């Protein structure tokens, strides 16, 4: 069995009202292709054991991932006015919930790669080059599918009326 390590990295923002906090996010937030409120990134490495077989084939016998997911989130200043703090708490909880969906998409991608990888076999491959090439060819498809899912999710959440859009409106129109 393998584990996922999740970390939260924060960046400081300034302000004493919802709109000030949101403007500060725009100034200081992570660049993820566009200026973002938050961002989910990951580092994935593998322990793999390619085993040449007596019949000249090669089998990928071990494919164990090591996955670290990093969520980058804004951190509001201490001692916000109570109403702003309550609004911020709702906002940041919703943003983190959104980012954790991206994390789950990454985990599902890794599970899919592992299922595909384990037991992968190539005939007439005593140096295990064909089985490696077969695996590499498939990895791009797994990655492309995760990116597609991520974009579709963001499109729903960030467009007018979406969950993140609603969080933003509540924050900027609040205290």
Number of C-alpha atoms within 10 A of each C-alpha: 4 9 11 13 12 14 13 11 14 14 14 13 19 18 16 16 21 23 18 15 22 23 16 18 24 15 14 17 23 19 12 12 6 8 14 16 22 22 22 22 14 15 10 12 10 12 9 14 13 20 16 20 17 8 10 13 18 25 22 20 16 17 19 19 19 15 19 18 21 19 20 21 23 24 16 22 13 9 9 14 12 10 13 19 19 14 20 25 14 14 20 20 12 17 20 19 13 19 21 18 14 24 22 12 17 24 19 14 19 21 15 13 19 16 12 14 24 17 15 18 23 21 15 16 18 18 15 21 13 17 23 19 11 14 16 12 11 13 17 11 12 17 15 12 14 19 16 12 15 16 13 12 15 17 12 14 17 16 12 12 12 15 17 21 15 16 22 21 17 17 24 17 12 15 17
